Each structure stands twice: as C-alpha cells, then as structure tokens.
Amino acid sequence: MKRHFLAVALTAACALPAVAAERFALADVRLTASPFLDAQNTNLRYLMALEPDKLLAPFQREAGLPLKQESYGNWESSGLDGHMGGHYLSAMALMFAASGDQEVLGRLNYTIAELKKCQEANGNGYLGGIPGGADAWQAVAKGKLEADHFSVNGKWVPWYNLHKVYAGLRDAYRYAGNEDARAMLISLSDWALKLTSSLTPEQMQAMLRSEHGGMNEAFADVYQITGDKKYLALAMRFSHQAILEPLLTSQDKLSGLHANTQIPKVIGFQRIGELSGERTWHDAAQYFWTTVRERRTVAIGGNSVKEHFHDDQDFSPMVNEVEGPETCNTYNMLRLTDLLFLRDQQVRYADYVERALYNHILSSQRPLDGGFVYFTPMRPNHYRVYSQADKAMWCCVGSGIESQSKYGEFIYAHDGDALFVNLFIPSTLHWRAQDVKLSQTTGFPDEGKTRLRIESDKAFTLKLRYPGWVRRGALQLRVNGKPVKVDGEPGAYVSLRRAWRKGDTVDVTLPMHTTLEQMPDKSDYYAVLHGPIVLAAKTQLFADEKLNFAANATRMGHIASGPVCPLEAAPVFVSNTRDFVARFKPVKGLPLTFTAPGLIQGKGAGSLRLMPFFRLHDARYMVYWPYSTPANLALTQAATARGEAERLALTALTIDQVAPGEQQPESDHGYQAEGGDAGVNKGKHWRHASGWFSYVLSDAKLEAVVLRLSFSTLDAGRKFDVVVNGETIAAVQLDAPAGPEVYTRDIAIPAAIAAGSAGKLTVKFVAKPGSLAGGLYGLRLLRAG
C-alpha cells in the first residue's frame, strides 16, 4: 500500500507547480528601528563571537585533515559534533541577506571553502562531523541497522545532525549565492542516494525511527534546485510513514511523541506535496498544523513539555514541570506555517506567526548578550536560563541564530500584482518584479497603528491583514489622510486596489484590547494578552535570592534547575466570575503595562505589574495564573499544597533521575544497549531490551542509597538483573500488584558500591534468557530521607 501511494505521487511530479504566493527575497526587505532590528543586531554580535575554525574542527577531524583549532565543547563534542556548523552556515547566509554585511559574507564563504576541502578529502561526497561516522555509514550501506529513537548504529541522531549540513549548504546557495555550496549539496545528496540505494522500504522505515530532522525536505529542495526526479524519490523514501499515515486520515496520534522530531518531517511532507502535486501530503501537513496550533499550543505560541507532546486533554505537565515549550519547536512550526501560507493565504497563519514571533522567538533572546533559551517554563514563578556563546551548543542555539537573522522574511508576500502586508514591523521593501518600493513605519505593539508609504508610481493591490485580535468593525483605514471603507472583517485580508503615486500613504488603525486565554485543556489557569502580546509579571521568591541566568557548559545546563516555588505560593487571580478582564488597568506613561487592583492575591500581589513577556528577562515570572473564586481559594490552595508537598519531597530526595525512552534524558545519562527498544504506553515512555541497557547516574556527594524503579503491570513475568558498577544488586521478576498500572519498586544500593563509585554509578538492566529487561518507566537515584 505504501509503495503504491508513493508511486502515484511520483507520477504527478512531472512539473514544478507554482505556489499560490511567494515570499520576497530576504535581501529585499530591510528592518528599521524596532525590537526586531535590535534583536537582529544583537544576534549579529553573537554570530561574530563564534569562531569558524572551532565549528570546522569536527569536519576536519572526520576527513583526516589537520585542525586549525580544537572543537567547541558541550553538544559539539559529545556525539552531535558538527550540527552547529550546519546551523552556522544557515544563520550566516540569512544574516548576510538580511543585513548586507560583507564581513558576514566573507566568513560564510571561508567556512564553505574549508568544508569543501573536507568533502574532497572524504572522496565520496560525504561531509559530516559525526564521530566515527564513516564506519557507521558503511554499516548502513550494507543493511546492518540498529536504530532507536535517537540513534543509528550507536551514533546520536546522525541523520538529524547531517540535516543541519544539508540545510546550511542549501541556505548558503539560496541566500548568499554560493555556487560551491550548491555543488557540495548535490554531491552530499548523491552520497545519501548511493548509501541507501540497497535498503528495502522496510529497512528505510526502521532507520527513520531515529530522529532525522527534515531530511525529506532537504532532498525535496535539491529536486527543486536541479529538476532531477531522483531526489524527489529520495525525499519520499526518507518520509516516515508511521507519522504520515495517521495524518493522511486526520488522526492525532501525537501524544507521547518527541515533538521536534515530528515537525521537520511534516515540513518535508508539505514540500513534497508542493513539488509532486500530491495534495494529500499537503492535507496531512495542514491537519498536523491545525491540531498542534489549536489543541497543543500555549499562549506564547510554543508547545511540548520535556520536548514531548503530552495528552492534549491534560496540560498539568505544563504547569508542574520546569521544562516547558522548546524554542526549536516554534522555530520549526514557523517554517511550516510559512509554507502553508504560501499555499493558502489564510490570516490564521499570519496571526500565529505574529503570536509566536513576539512571545516566544523574540523573547527567547537575552538582550544583554544575545544568549538563547532552550525551555520556556510555563510553571508559575519559575525562570529561564540563557546560552553563552563559547559554552552552549544546544539545538536551540543553532535554531536561535537562524531565527534572529530572518525577521524580515514573513512581513510581506506577493501573488501576481497583489502585495500582502502580514506583520506590522518597521521595514522597507523593494518589490523588484513590480518596480515598487514601500516603507512601513510603526510603534507597534506599543501603539495600535501603522503607516505604509508608497515610494513608486504603480498600480497594484495592497492586501492588509485584519488580525483576529482586532474586533469586528474596529479596524480603520485612511489613504492620504482620507477615511476609506474597510471591506473585510477579522481573519481576512482587506484589499486596496488603485494606481498608487509616489508619496501615497496608508494609515491602518488596529485597536488593541485585553483578553484572557485559558489553558487549552480548560483548567483553571489563564494567560493575559493585549492584542497579540502575552503579558507577564516579574516575581521573586526571596528578597535576596540570587539566580544564575547564564547557563553553564554542562550537558544539562539548558535547564533552569534552581529552586522550584511551590504552586500554592503563586499569585492567584481571585474573582467571583471568570469574566474579570475589565479588572486590568493600564499604567499611565508605560506602554503595554497593566495592574489589576484587587484581582491578584498572594505574596507581593500589590506591587505586581503585567508587561510584555518579550521584555521580561533575568527574573522569575508569571505567564499562566491560577484562578479561583474567593469561596474556593483556601480549599484550592490546600489541595495544591498536598500534591506539591509529595512531589517536592521526592524532588528533595532525588540525586539524579532518567526518563527512560526520552531522547535528551537518555542522551544526558550515557544510554547504551544491546537489543534496546522504547515506546509509549498511554502517554508514558518506557525502555526495554532483549539483551541489556544501561545509564550512567551522577552521585557527586556519594549519598546514593536507593534506586527507585517504575514498572507496568502489563509486563508481569519478565525477569532481569539490576547491575550497578559491574555488581548484580537484585534479580527482578515483575509482577502485577493491585493499584495503578505503573508502580514503583525500591532497590537498595550496597554502601560499598556507593562509597567506591567516584561519583558515577552505571546502572545496567540485563535480561534473563528468554525474557526482556524492563520495561522501565522511571529511574531515580535517591539519598536517605
């Protein structure tokens, strides 16, 4: 069935159908004074602080060439070596297009030239920094495959890593015109084609279980660049059917899945749909976008907890955990949104872009030094940590240096002689095809208006977004100072067609009002917005609290791991009715700043001010606020306190922990296995193995006394040993005790093993003959209570 489906798609790929609208070249849009231009300039400084030779080191090492400098540390020297080099190419190409900075272009061209030497030294078209990648790829070519959610033949997400290189070469060609990058991209694609040519469809799909970024998108792009259909066929072979098939029938099977693994695949589905003419692939991508946006996205435009899609009917993890929406997810959701908009110019796509740009992407950059945020906690009273240019090489740094370089990309679009104005961002546009120049001047979002000035004599249609957050009948237009009837409503584009003259002005008034947005599962948590801008408040746990907002270089430094405030201590909206939006009052002289007299109760409530989240940094904060009636407040806080006491008590006893089957926690703890497998059961992740699997836990103070393991009654009868630092400490036979399906079992760690561990405990689960080790649903290392 799958082969037939792909064959049908290929027969439709005889031409490259044009999309309904087109984006402008990034070089034709220039930002002018605004928070976005400030962010772009800050990002330029961050980019220039990165050293190309350090980013080149993994590629040179794997090609057998001498290193000019040693590689960066962190993720660049722990298995994902080279991924930042790919992101760097994309970011520099985007920054050059956005700014015209010649020094940026020089650095980009230098990096491409050095990478070209690496590819030539490899001799087969390959270009990558994966440690020992040559042997792993040789095994793949021979059909020897051992793939897990985040590994192929023992290498950490190798295709995901390579995808950054593919995308970087593509962007160096697309945005900066580097012809060597084009040739290198095609050679690298031919290498992949040859490498996978002997794999069966079943082997390909088994390999695609491992996170592989947007490899299908990369090959679709190469098809568009070359016109050679072999690359479109390769893009289809790299499309993960386990994700595509439910989407084709409008089924949401996303709960429990690693979120950012899926979004790039769907970007690829959309690209293949565009280029092949196969509408069902587009429909699958559109369904994915709709369900993620409408059912899985919080107020800032982000999604996921601990990098995973949770149950869309239960957002309690969003409140309980500190690892909230991941910035990479929003980066990729914006890329998908852009593609869907080009296909179908719906205002809902532009509304989402605006929401996510202001409240997640812009807010994820630290204005002080350009550092980037990985997780943005929605947990009340928590905070964020930011990368440092020489220390952090996370995925969200890589996507961050790209995002902050391309703010001009979605402001405008065109279709024939129609010009779409999607975003209200100060900028200039040179529409070369129509010989039109235009400028946009605005203080948005501090003021609800914008002015467009036409700088050419030309007839065309101006299509202005009527945002969903502006009330019906409230948007106003003036052309050259004279009122014009608004022919449109929220969620549509307002069209103005005329023969424009140089100097003509269009003033758009966009009245903003304050709204409440409930948590998507309709639980008693609310965010406050003014227009599209999420408002938040700075909070403080202790008057003299000192938090470190700069992340360190450790493997898990991207998590804000400081003290967690009890939920019952969070400020609360207290009102007899849920219709309390009128209680927010603007502060005179401070744009987008509000108080809520008498509404907020809790510590320091009287001094709290709500401000744009994108302006709030280096502090604890409130984005989602608990709500209660006065009568229920004491009961609600007591119930919250009981649940929090148990959770925080366990946290206090925990020295280290692993979430089995989840990518980052397992990578962070040195996961290894023989015959390992993982999956999801009712939203809970598990890990088992036919041979064995292991993790390395940290116990720096030699305090460990107990392993607390979580199992499922569904696995009753399985037998395996628990081995710590080479010594068997327990022989386990799983049973099915009464009570919850997932239960815990404590296993004591002999004092001699803990004392002699030098701070590291390798915990290994070894299957008995004919059985499986696990499934393991949770692993905690505990100190004495």
N, C-alpha and C positions, 0 to 999 in steps of 0.2 A: 504493500500500500504506500509506504513512504517513497519507494523508488518510482512508482507510477506518478505520485504527486510531483516529485522533483522533475521528472521527465516532461510533464505537462508545462511546468513553469519554464523550462528551458526552451520549449518550442515557441513561447511567447517573447523570447528575448532577441528577436531579430533586429530590433532598433533600440535606440536610447530615447524613450519618450520624454518630452519636456515636462517639468513640473509646472504646476499652475502659477506659481510665483517664484521669484528669485531674490536671494539676498544680494545686497550690494557688496562689492569688494571692500574688505575691511579698510583698505588704504584710501577709499573714497569717503570715509566718514572720519571726522576728527572731533574728539571730545573737547568741550570748552569748560570753563571753570565750574566745578561741581564736585560732590563727594566721589564720583566715579573717576574723574580725572585725577583727583588726589590719590585714589587707590591705585590707578594705573602707574602714576609716577613713583609711588611707594614700592610697587611691585618691580618697577624697573631697577630700583636700587637693590632690591633683594636678589634679582636675577644677576646683576653685575657683581654681587658678592659671592656668587657661586663660581668655582674655578673649573673651567672646561677640562683641564688635564686630569683632575681628580675624577670627573664624571667619565672620562675616556678610559680610565685605568682598567675597569673590568673587561672592556672590549679588547684592549691591547693584550692583557694577560691571556685571554682565551685564544687570541690569534697568534700567540707566541712572540709578540713584539715587545720591545723594552718599554717600561713605564716611565713617563715623564714626571709623574707624581703618584704617590700612593692613593688608593681609592678612599672615598669617604667611608665613614663607619655606618653604624645604625643599619637600616634596611639595605644599604648599598654594600654591606659586607657580611650579610647573614643569610644569603641564599637568593635574594632578589636583586643581586648585583646587575646594574645596567638599566634598571627600569627608569631611574631618574634621568639617565642620559637621553632616553626617548622623549620623556616629558619636556626636557630642556630644549630639545630641537623644536617641538611644537610651540613652547612658550616664546622662544626667541623669534621664531617666524611670525607668530601672532603679534609680538611686541613691535617688531620692525614694521609690519603692515599698519599697526595702529598708530605708530609714532613717527615713522620715517627715520629713526635714529640709525645713523650709519655705523656707529660703534657696535650696536646690536647686530647689524648685518655682518660686520666683519667677524664677530665671534661665532655667529652661526656658520658662516662659510668655512672658518677654520675648523670647527668641530666636524662638519661634513667631510672636509678633506682628510682629516685624521681617521675618521670612521671608514672612509673609502680605502685607506691603506689596510685597515683591519680586514675588511671584506676581501680585498685582493689577496691578503696573506692566507686567509682561510681557503681560498681557491675553489669554493663550491657555491658561492653566493650567500653563504650563511654570514650573519652578523649578529652577535649577541654577547652578553656578559655573564651568562649563567655559568656558575662554577662547575667545571667538568661536563659542560653541556654536550660536547662532541660525542662522548660515549653514550649519553642518554638518548640523543637523537639517532645515533646509529642503531640502538636497540629498537626504537620506534620504527625505523625503516624496515627492520627485519620482522616486524609484527610482534615483538616482545613488549607487551604493555602491562604495566601495573599502575592503574590510575585511581586516584581518590579525589575527594572534593577539592583538595588544594595541592595535589602532587601528581606528577607523571614520572614513573621510574625513579622515584626518590628525589626529584627536583621540585622546588617550591614553585607552583603555578608557572611553569616555563612558558606556556603559550601566552598567558597574561603578560608576562614580562616582555616577550617578543612583540606583543601587540603595541606596546609603547614605542618600540623602534619603528615598526611599520608606520604608525601614525605620525611619528616625528619626521620620517623621511617624506611622507605624503605632504605634511604641512610645510616643510621646507621648500618643496616644489610648488605647492598650491599658493602659499602666501608670500614667498620670497623669490620664486622663480629659479631655484637652484636646480639646474639640469642634471648635475651629478646625483642629487638626491632622487630624482626620477629614475635614473638608470639603476641606482642601487636598490630602490624599492622593487623594481621589476625583477632584478636578479634574486633578491630575497624571496620574492613570491615564487619564482621558478624553483628555488631550493625547496620550498614547502610543498610545491606541487609534486616534485620528484620524490621527496621524503615520504609523502602519504599515498603515493600512487598505488602501492600494492596492498594497502589496508582495505579490508572489507568494510561495507557500510556499518556492520555491527562493531567492528574494531574502532572505527571513527567515532561512533556514538559513545562507546565505552571511554575513549580518550577524552571526549568532551564533557564527561562528568566533572573533570577538573576545571577550575576557573580558567577561562581562556580569553578574558577581555572581549573585545569586539573584532575577533579575527575574521568573522564573516563579513563585517563591514569593511575591513581593510581590503579584502580580496574583491569585494564589490566596487570599491573605489579604484582599484587597479584595472578592473574591467572598464570602468568609465574612462580612465586615462588612456587605455590602449585600444579599446574596442574589441579585444580578443576574448571570445566567449569562454575560453578555458578557465579564465579567472572567475567568471560568474558561476561556472560549475563548481569550482573550488569553494567559493563562498557558500554555496548551498551545501556542500559536503561538510563544511565547518559550522552548519546551523544545527543547534542542539534540539533534536526532535522532542525530547521529554519536556521541554519548555514550550516549544512551538505548538505541539498538538493540542494541549488544553486551550491555548489562546485561540486557536482556529475555531473552536466550538464555544467560545465565550465562557470559559470556565476559569475561575480564580483558584488556582492550586498553589498560591504563593506562600501561604503561611508556613513558617519554619525555614524557608529558603534564605540563603545568603543574598541579601538584597542587591548589592552592587555587582554580583556575579551575573545577575539576570538582565539588568538594564542595558549593558552594552550588547548582549545578544539580540535584544529587541530592536536596538538601533540598527543592527545588521539586518534584521527581518524587514524593517522599513526600507532600507536601502535596496535590498534585493527586490522587494515589491515594486519600488520605483523603476528599477532598471530592467526588470524582467517583464513588467506589465501584469504580474500576477497579483490581482487585487486582494486575494485572501491573506497574503503576507502583510499587506498594509492594514487590513482589518484586524489582524492579530495584534499588530503594534498599537493600533488605536485603542483596542479593548484594554490592553495592558496599561496604557497611559491613563485611560479613564478610571479603571479600578484602583490604580495606585493613587491618582490625584484625588479621587472622590472618597475613597474608603480607607486609605492608608497614610495620608499626609497630614501633618500638623500645621499649625498656623504659620510657621516660618517658611513653609514650602518644602521641608525635609521629611524624610521617612526613616523607619527602622530603629531598632534598639539592639545594641551589641552587634550591629551590622546585619541583623536578620529581620525579615518581615515577621511580625508577631501576628497573633489572631486578630483579625480586623474587628472583632466584636469585643475585644478586651484590650484597652490601652493602659491597663495598670502597670505593665513594664515601663511605659513611657514616663510614668510618674515615679516609680520605685527605683529605677536604675539610673546610674550617672552616665552611662554610655548611650546618649541619645542620638538623634539623627546624624548620620555621617555625611560630611561635606561632599565626598566623591559621588554619593548617590544623587545629590542635587545637581552637581556638575553634569552627570550623565542624563538625568531627567530633562535638563535644559537642552541638551543636544538632541534628545528625542523630540522634545516639544518643537524645536526649530524645524526639524524635518517634517513633522506633521502639519505645522503651519504652512510650509511651502506647498504642501499638497492641498490644503483646505484652509483658507484664511478665516479661521474662527477666532473671535475675540477671546474666548475662554483660554486659548493657548497663550495669547499675549498677556492676559490677566495673570496667568500662572507664572510666566517669565518675570513679570514685574514683581510679583509677590516673592518669588524665590531669590531674585537678584538683590533686592533691598534687604530682605530679612534673614537670608542665610549666606549667600555668597559674599556680599559686601560686608556683612557683619562678621564673617569668618577671618577677616584680615585685621591684624593688630596695627592701628595707625602709627604707633610709636616706631616700630621696626619692620613691619611687613610680615611678621610671623603668621602662621596659618593654624586654624583649628581643625582637629580631626572630628571629635564628638562635640555636639552642642547639647548639653543636658537640658531636658525639659523638667527635670526634677526641681521642685521649689527649693530655693536657697542654695543651689549649687553654683558652679562656676566653670570656666573653660581654661585650658592651657594652650599656649601658642608655640609653634616651632621656632627654632633658632637656625639661621642659615647654614652654619657649619656643623650642626649636630643632628638635625632631624631630616630623614629621607623617607618619610611615610608616603603612602599613596596620595593622601590629601594635600601634601606639599606639592607633589607632582601635578595633580589636577588644579591645585590652587594657583600655581604660577601661570597656568594656562588661562584660568577663569578671569584673573585680574588683568589679563592682557587683551581681552576681546569684548569689552563692554559695548563697543560701537556696533557689534555685529547684528543685533536684532532691532535697533532703534527704527530703522526704515527697511522697507522691501518694495519691490516693484513687480507689476504684471502688465506687460504692454506699456501703455502710457498712463497707467494708474500708479500713484505713489502712496504707499501705506505708511502712516505715522503710528508706530506701535507703542513707543515709550516716550515719556516726557523728560528727556535728558538733554541738557545744553550741548549743542553739537552743530557741526556744519556738514553738509552733504554735497558732493559733486556727482550728479547723475549724468555720467558721460554719454550714455546712449541717447539721451534726450537733450543733451547740452543744457542741463538745468543745474543751477546752484541754489542752495537753500540753507538758511540758518535757523536754529531753534534756540530761543532764549527763555529761561525759566528759573524760578527759585524753587520749583517742585522738589520735594514734597512739603517744604516749609510754607509754600503758598500754592493754592489750588488753581493755577493758571499757567498757560504757556503761550508764547508768541512765535509764529513762524513767519519768516521774511523771505520772499521770493527774490532771487537775485538775477533772474533771466526773463526774457520775453518768450513765453512758450505756452501753448495750450496743453493742458493735461488735467487729470482728475486727482484731486487730493482726497485721500481716504483716511479719515481721522478716527481713531479708536474711541468708542463710547464705553468707558470701563464699566464693568459690572458693579463697581463700588460707588458709582455716581447714581443718584436717584433718577427715576424716570422724570423727564421734563426739566431737569436741573442744569444740564449742560447748555452752555451758551456760546454762540459764535459771533464774531464781528470780522468783517472784511474791510480793511482800510477804515476802521472805526465805526462802520455801519452794521447794525444788527442783521443777521441772516437767519432765516428759519432753519431749525435743526430737524432734518428729515432722518430720524433714527431714534433708537432707544438703547438702554443699557444692554451690552452684549452684542452690539452691531457696529459696523463702520458707517460713519457719516460721510457722504460723498459731496465734494465741491468741485464741479467742473466749470472751467472758464478759460479764457485766453488771458493768462497772467502777464502782468507787466513788471519789469524790474522795480523793486521797491514796494510791491504789494505786501500787505501784512494780514495775517490771520490770527486773531486772538481767540483762544479757547479758554473758557472758564469751566473749571472742574471742581465744583463744591465738594468738599470732603466732610464726612461726618463720622462720629464714633460708633463703633459696633462691637458686639460681643460675639465670640466664636467659641462654641462649646467643643470639648474634646470629641473627636469623631465617634467614639463609642457612646456618646451622650451621658457620660459620667459627670459628676459634679466638679468639673474643672473648666475654667474659662480663660481664654486669651482676650485681650482688648486691642482693637485696631482703630486707627484713624485713617480713613481711606484704605489704601493697601498696606499701611505701615503698622507693623506689630509694635505695641508699646510694652515696655518692661520697666521694672523698678530695681534700683540697686538696693541690696540688703546687706546686713552684717551680722555674723553670729556672735562675735565678741568685739568689744570696743578696741582691743589691742591685738586682734587676730592678724597674723602675717601669713599670707598665702603666696606661694611661688607660682606665678602665672607663666613663667618661661619653662617649657618642657625640657627635661634633660635628655641625654642621649641613650638612655636605656631602652631595651626592646619594647617596654610598655609605657614609655614616657608620654605617649599621646593621651593617656587617660588622666583626668583630673582626680587624683587619688587622695586628696586631702580629706579632712573631717567631713562627714555627711551629717547634715542637720536633720533631726527628727521631723517627720512630716507634720506632726501635731504642733510643732513650733512655728510653722509657716504662717505668714499673714493670710487672713481669710476675708473674702467678700461675704458680708453678713447683711441679708435683706429678707423681708417678708415675701418678696416677689423676685422672680428671675428677670423681670424687666427693670433692671437697675441701671441701664446705660446712661440715663439722664443725670446720674449722680457724679459723673466725671466732669470736672470743671477746668477749662484752660487756664494756665498761669500767664498772666499778663506780661508781655515782653519776652517770653520764652517760647519760640515756635515749637509746636508738637510736644508740649509739656503739660501734664494734667495732674490734678489732685482729685481725691474722691472723699470729701469730708463726710465723716460718719459711716462710710461704707466699709472701710478696711478696719479690721480688728486684729490685734496681735502686737508683738514686740515692735516698738518704733513705728507703729502704723501712722501716727500723726505727722511724721516727717517724710513719708514715702511720696515720691513723685514718679509718675509714669512718663517715660521718654522713649524715643525710637530705639529699638533694640540694636540697630546697626551703629548707634553712637555709644553704646554701653560696653565698656571693656574693663578688664582688670578688677572685677568685683563679683561677688555673689549676686544673684538676681532672681527675679520672679518673672516668668513669661506666662505660665499657666497658674491660675489662682484657684484654690479650693473655694467652694461656695457652700453656705449653709443658711438656714433660717435662724433667727435668734433662739427659737424654742429648741432646735435640734443641735445647736452649736456644741454644748457640753458633751452630749452623747456621741456626736460625730468625732470630736477630738479624742474622747476616751477610747472609742473603738479603734481609731487610727493609732493611738499610743500603744494599745495592746499588740497590734500587729507589728508595729515598728520595734517594740521592745524585743520581741523574739528575733526579728531579722537583724537588728543592730547588735544583739548579744552574740549571735552566731558570727557576725562580721568581726566582732572584737576577738573571738577565739580563733579566727581563721588566719593562718600564717601565709598560705598560698592556696590557690584553687585552679582547677581546669574545668572548662565547659566542654566535655567530650563531643566530638563531631562538629565543633565550630572552628572556623579557619584560624582566626587570629589567636584565640586562647591555646589552640594546639600548637600552632607555629611558635608562639611565645614560650612554650614548655617543651620544645625539642621532641615533638611527637615522632616516633618511629614504629614500624610494624612489619609483620610478615603475614600476608593474607588479611590485611585490615579492611574494614568496611564501616560505613557510617550511614545514618539515615535519620528520619524524623518520625516520631510517633505522637500524634495528637499535639503537634507543636513543640514537643520535647525532643532534643537531639540525643542520639546515642552513638556509641562506638563499640564494635566487637571485632574479633579476629579469629580466623581458623588456626593461626599459629600463635602469634603474640602481638601485643602493642605496649608501648611504654611512654612515659613522660618524665621530665626532669623537674622536680619541685625545689624551690628555694627555702632554706631554713637557716638564715644567716646567724641567728642567735642560738641555734641548737636547742630549740624549745619543743620540737615536734614530739607528740605522744600518741596521736591517733590519726588514722586515715578514716574519713567518713565517706563511704561509697554509696551511690544511689543506683538502684536496680529496678526492674519492672517485673511484676508477677507474670507477665507474658513469657518470660524467659526461664521459667521454673524448670529445674532439671539440669541446667548447664553446669559444667564443672571446670574449674580452672584454679591455678595457683596465683597468689599475690606475692611477688618477689620485690624486695627493696634492697638496693645496692648489692645485688647478687645473692641475697639470702631469702629463702622462702619463709614468709611470716604467717601465711594462712593458706589452707586448702578450702576453697569455697564451693559449695553446692547451692545454687539458687533455689529458693522455694517460693511459695505464694502465700505470704502471711495475710491475715484479714486486714482490711483497711484500704488506703489509697493504692492505686495501681503502681505508682512509683514510691518506693520506700527506701530507707537508709539502713546501712549496717556499718557499725564501727569496728575497726580492726586496730588493735594496739600495736605500736611500733616498739620493738625491744629497745631499751635505753642504750645498750651498747651500740646499736646501729645508728641511732640518732647522734650519739656523742662522737662517733667516729666518721661522721658524714662529710666533714669540712664544709657544711652549709648547703650541700646538694644531695637530694635523695632521688635516685632513679627508681621509679615505681613501674613494675612490669607485670602485665597480666598474661599468663601463659595457659593456653588451652590444654585440657586433658585430652588424650587420644579419643577421637570420635565426637568431640564436643567443641564448643566455641568459648572463647574468653570474652566475658561481657554478656549482654550489652550493659555498658556502663553509661549511666545518665548524669552522673556528677561525681566529682572528686575534690575533697577538701583535706588539707593538712591542718590539723588543729593542735593548739597548745593546751595546757591544763586549764580547766575552768576555775 
